[in-house]
Amino acid sequence: MVQKISEVVGTSNESFAKAAENAVTTAAKTVRNIRWFRVTEFEGAVKDQRITEYHVTVRLYFDLESHA
């Protein structure tokens, strides 16, 4: 088995967890065989001293398909 790694950024107005879920769910629409993920960065936007948006960089690990 060989796996590929791809990085995506997820966002949410609710939480870091929701941002990660959005990243994986959206990527799964076009990437098959996602096996696991790792959040590598946490960031956010602040307006008027309040957090307004959560951002996470997510590494997706997925199996490459064999066409042999």
Beta strands, then each sheet from edge to edge (+ up, - down):
strand 1: 3-12
strand 2: 34-47
strand 3: 50-63
sheet 1: 1+ 3- 2+
end
